[in-house]
Amino acid sequence: MIELYTDRLKIRSLDAQDWDDFLLVHQDPVVNKFVRRPDSLPALQDKFCQRLAPWEFDSGNWLTLVIEEVHSGNFVGFTGFYANKPELGHVEVGYMLSPRMQGKGYASESLEAVVDWACLQFAVHKFVGVCAKDNLASSKVLEKCGFQLEGVLRDNIRLDDAWVDDCYYGLLASERAQ
């Protein structure tokens, strides 16, 4: 069981009681506007079950953590990462916040906590964050956390009927405290 704390947030392991929040966030068109067309209910049920399974750093699976406000216990969203190149110590980070919790600095606060924890627990060399070029809020989160834009992949994903450019951000573990 993972539990991380910041001044305002509790970041913890996903459990079976989180299904309603998982479904809400993963089907919300605002949250998914720059990410993907919301998955079907059966696909989301499968994804949730996969994320509940025991997690290992080099499994190639996402570590999904729940973000809650410390004082109220209110659901904020999800954050986490997966080791996309464990042999090199590369991990990709991600976050999805409830629309009513966006714009409060929670994404940055939770991302910094996860990055610090990952550096202490695993031999992480580099963190990677990917977001659609038009997702200015996510770009701001990554930049606030010290990530640097390393490149733009043009027409990299297709959302509905449009091609979307992806921005790739990187943060070396050695840079995180600077």
Secondary structure, DSSP 4 states (H G I P E B T S, - for coil): --EEE-SSEEEEE--GGGHHHHHHHHH-HHHHTTT-SPPPHHHHHHHHHHHHS---GGGS--EEEEEEETTT--EEEEEEEEEEEGGGTEEEEEEEE-GGGTTSSHHHHHHHHHHHHHHHHS---EEEEEEETT-HHHHHHHHHTT-EEEEEEEEEEEETTEEEEEEEEEEEGGGTT-
